[in-house]
Protein backbone atom coordinates (compact mmCIF):
# COMPACT_ATOMS: atom_id res chain seq x y z
CA UNK A 1 0.00 0.00 0.00
CA UNK A 2 2.60 2.56 0.93
CA UNK A 3 5.01 1.74 -1.81
CA UNK A 4 7.35 4.40 -3.16
CA UNK A 5 7.51 5.02 -6.89
CA UNK A 6 10.60 3.67 -8.61
CA UNK A 7 13.65 5.96 -8.53
CA UNK A 8 13.87 7.81 -11.92
CA UNK A 9 17.65 8.05 -11.72
CA UNK A 10 19.99 10.92 -10.99
CA UNK A 11 18.37 14.32 -11.02
CA UNK A 12 20.03 17.27 -12.79
CA UNK A 13 21.64 19.89 -10.62
CA UNK A 14 19.33 22.98 -10.65
CA UNK A 15 22.34 25.29 -10.38
CA UNK A 16 24.25 23.84 -13.32
CA UNK A 17 23.79 25.62 -16.67
CA UNK A 18 22.49 23.59 -19.58
CA UNK A 19 25.00 22.23 -22.05
CA UNK A 20 26.21 24.53 -24.82
CA UNK A 21 23.97 24.59 -27.85
CA UNK A 22 21.03 22.93 -26.10
CA UNK A 23 18.78 25.97 -26.40
CA UNK A 24 18.30 28.98 -28.67
CA UNK A 25 18.83 29.43 -32.35
CA UNK A 26 22.03 28.23 -33.97
CA UNK A 27 24.45 31.03 -34.75
CA UNK A 28 24.93 31.43 -38.52
CA UNK A 29 28.52 31.24 -39.66
CA UNK A 30 28.90 34.33 -41.87
CA UNK A 31 32.36 35.41 -42.93
CA UNK A 32 33.42 38.68 -41.34
CA UNK A 33 33.47 41.74 -43.56
CA UNK A 34 36.93 43.11 -44.25
CA UNK A 35 37.89 46.18 -42.23
CA UNK A 36 37.55 49.61 -43.76
CA UNK A 37 40.73 50.98 -45.25
CA UNK A 38 42.44 53.95 -43.68
CA UNK A 39 41.90 55.88 -46.93
CA UNK A 40 38.12 55.34 -46.64
CA UNK A 41 38.15 56.56 -43.06
CA UNK A 42 40.28 59.53 -44.09
CA UNK A 43 37.88 60.30 -46.95
CA UNK A 44 34.85 60.46 -44.70
CA UNK A 45 36.75 62.45 -42.06
CA UNK A 46 37.93 64.97 -44.65
CA UNK A 47 34.45 65.05 -46.20
CA UNK A 48 32.87 65.92 -42.86
CA UNK A 49 35.51 68.53 -42.05
CA UNK A 50 35.42 70.05 -45.55
CA UNK A 51 32.87 72.62 -44.44
CA UNK A 52 35.57 74.25 -42.31
CA UNK A 53 38.45 74.25 -44.79
CA UNK A 54 38.26 74.64 -48.58
CA UNK A 55 40.90 72.12 -49.77
CA UNK A 56 39.66 69.26 -47.56
CA UNK A 57 36.82 68.60 -49.98
CA UNK A 58 39.25 67.84 -52.77
CA UNK A 59 41.34 65.68 -50.42
CA UNK A 60 38.18 63.74 -49.50
CA UNK A 61 37.40 63.14 -53.17
CA UNK A 62 40.96 62.00 -53.89
CA UNK A 63 41.09 59.65 -50.88
CA UNK A 64 37.64 58.28 -51.72
CA UNK A 65 38.64 57.43 -55.26
CA UNK A 66 41.75 55.64 -54.00
CA UNK A 67 39.80 53.72 -51.34
CA UNK A 68 37.05 52.63 -53.73
CA UNK A 69 39.63 51.45 -56.27
CA UNK A 70 41.44 49.42 -53.58
CA UNK A 71 38.15 47.89 -52.37
CA UNK A 72 37.15 46.99 -55.93
CA UNK A 73 40.51 45.40 -56.77
CA UNK A 74 40.85 43.40 -53.54
CA UNK A 75 37.41 42.90 -51.91
CA UNK A 76 38.57 40.09 -49.58
CA UNK A 77 41.13 42.24 -47.76
CA UNK A 78 39.96 45.86 -48.14
CA UNK A 79 36.56 47.24 -47.20
CA UNK A 80 34.98 50.63 -46.70
CA UNK A 81 33.76 51.37 -50.21
CA UNK A 82 30.54 52.89 -48.83
CA UNK A 83 32.46 55.10 -46.39
CA UNK A 84 34.64 56.30 -49.23
CA UNK A 85 31.58 57.08 -51.37
CA UNK A 86 29.98 59.10 -48.57
CA UNK A 87 33.26 60.96 -48.06
CA UNK A 88 33.45 61.74 -51.77
CA UNK A 89 29.87 63.02 -51.84
CA UNK A 90 30.37 65.22 -48.79
CA UNK A 91 33.68 66.50 -50.12
CA UNK A 92 32.11 67.33 -53.48
CA UNK A 93 29.14 69.12 -51.94
CA UNK A 94 31.26 71.22 -49.60
CA UNK A 95 33.79 71.97 -52.35
CA UNK A 96 31.01 73.30 -54.55
CA UNK A 97 29.67 75.37 -51.65
CA UNK A 98 33.14 76.85 -51.06
CA UNK A 99 33.58 77.61 -54.78
CA UNK A 100 30.23 79.44 -54.83
CA UNK A 101 31.19 81.40 -51.70
CA UNK A 102 34.58 82.41 -53.13
CA UNK A 103 33.01 83.37 -56.47
CA UNK A 104 30.48 85.51 -54.61
CA UNK A 105 33.33 87.24 -52.74
CA UNK A 106 35.17 87.92 -55.99
CA UNK A 107 32.04 89.36 -57.63
CA UNK A 108 31.34 91.59 -54.63
CA UNK A 109 34.98 92.72 -54.52
CA UNK A 110 35.08 93.54 -58.25
CA UNK A 111 31.72 95.30 -58.05
CA UNK A 112 32.86 97.35 -55.05
CA UNK A 113 36.10 98.42 -56.76
CA UNK A 114 34.36 99.18 -60.02
CA UNK A 115 31.59 101.24 -58.43
CA UNK A 116 34.01 103.22 -56.28
CA UNK A 117 35.83 104.46 -59.35
CA UNK A 118 38.74 102.03 -59.28
CA UNK A 119 41.12 103.20 -61.96
CA UNK A 120 42.84 99.82 -62.35
CA UNK A 121 39.76 98.19 -63.90
CA UNK A 122 39.10 98.68 -67.58
CA UNK A 123 35.69 100.19 -68.10
C-alpha positions as MATLAB code, in Angstrom:
seq = 'XXXXXXXXXXXXXXXXXXXXXXXXXXXXXXXXXXXXXXXXXXXXXXXXXXXXXXXXXXXXXXXXXXXXXXXXXXXXXXXXXXXXXXXXXXXXXXXXXXXXXXXXXXXXXXXXXXXXXXXXXXX';
ca = [
       0.000    0.000    0.000;
       2.599    2.556    0.928;
       5.015    1.737   -1.814;
       7.345    4.399   -3.165;
       7.509    5.019   -6.894;
      10.602    3.668   -8.611;
      13.653    5.962   -8.533;
      13.874    7.810  -11.922;
      17.652    8.053  -11.717;
      19.989   10.922  -10.988;
      18.373   14.322  -11.023;
      20.029   17.269  -12.792;
      21.640   19.894  -10.616;
      19.329   22.978  -10.654;
      22.336   25.292  -10.384;
      24.249   23.838  -13.317;
      23.794   25.617  -16.675;
      22.490   23.594  -19.585;
      25.002   22.225  -22.051;
      26.207   24.530  -24.819;
      23.970   24.588  -27.848;
      21.027   22.926  -26.104;
      18.777   25.973  -26.398;
      18.300   28.977  -28.673;
      18.832   29.427  -32.350;
      22.030   28.226  -33.975;
      24.450   31.027  -34.754;
      24.932   31.426  -38.523;
      28.517   31.242  -39.659;
      28.904   34.333  -41.872;
      32.355   35.413  -42.931;
      33.416   38.684  -41.344;
      33.474   41.742  -43.557;
      36.929   43.107  -44.253;
      37.893   46.176  -42.230;
      37.549   49.612  -43.756;
      40.732   50.976  -45.251;
      42.436   53.954  -43.683;
      41.896   55.877  -46.925;
      38.125   55.342  -46.645;
      38.151   56.564  -43.060;
      40.278   59.529  -44.091;
      37.880   60.296  -46.952;
      34.854   60.464  -44.698;
      36.746   62.449  -42.056;
      37.930   64.974  -44.648;
      34.451   65.053  -46.199;
      32.870   65.918  -42.863;
      35.514   68.526  -42.049;
      35.423   70.051  -45.550;
      32.869   72.623  -44.440;
      35.571   74.250  -42.314;
      38.453   74.253  -44.793;
      38.265   74.640  -48.576;
      40.896   72.118  -49.771;
      39.664   69.263  -47.560;
      36.818   68.597  -49.978;
      39.246   67.842  -52.772;
      41.336   65.683  -50.421;
      38.180   63.743  -49.504;
      37.395   63.141  -53.169;
      40.956   62.002  -53.886;
      41.086   59.647  -50.877;
      37.637   58.283  -51.716;
      38.636   57.432  -55.263;
      41.751   55.636  -54.003;
      39.799   53.718  -51.340;
      37.051   52.628  -53.730;
      39.631   51.446  -56.268;
      41.436   49.420  -53.580;
      38.147   47.888  -52.369;
      37.152   46.993  -55.931;
      40.514   45.400  -56.772;
      40.853   43.400  -53.539;
      37.414   42.902  -51.909;
      38.569   40.089  -49.583;
      41.134   42.243  -47.763;
      39.959   45.858  -48.143;
      36.560   47.244  -47.198;
      34.977   50.628  -46.699;
      33.756   51.375  -50.213;
      30.541   52.893  -48.831;
      32.461   55.099  -46.391;
      34.641   56.299  -49.231;
      31.584   57.077  -51.365;
      29.977   59.095  -48.570;
      33.256   60.963  -48.057;
      33.455   61.737  -51.770;
      29.873   63.019  -51.840;
      30.370   65.219  -48.787;
      33.678   66.502  -50.120;
      32.107   67.329  -53.483;
      29.144   69.121  -51.942;
      31.262   71.220  -49.600;
      33.793   71.965  -52.351;
      31.007   73.299  -54.547;
      29.673   75.374  -51.647;
      33.143   76.851  -51.060;
      33.580   77.610  -54.777;
      30.234   79.435  -54.826;
      31.188   81.396  -51.695;
      34.584   82.408  -53.133;
      33.007   83.367  -56.472;
      30.481   85.512  -54.606;
      33.330   87.240  -52.737;
      35.174   87.924  -55.992;
      32.041   89.357  -57.632;
      31.342   91.587  -54.635;
      34.983   92.723  -54.525;
      35.077   93.537  -58.252;
      31.720   95.303  -58.050;
      32.863   97.350  -55.047;
      36.102   98.420  -56.763;
      34.356   99.177  -60.018;
      31.592  101.238  -58.430;
      34.012  103.224  -56.282;
      35.831  104.460  -59.354;
      38.735  102.027  -59.284;
      41.120  103.198  -61.959;
      42.844   99.822  -62.353;
      39.756   98.194  -63.902;
      39.104   98.679  -67.584;
      35.687  100.193  -68.102;
];
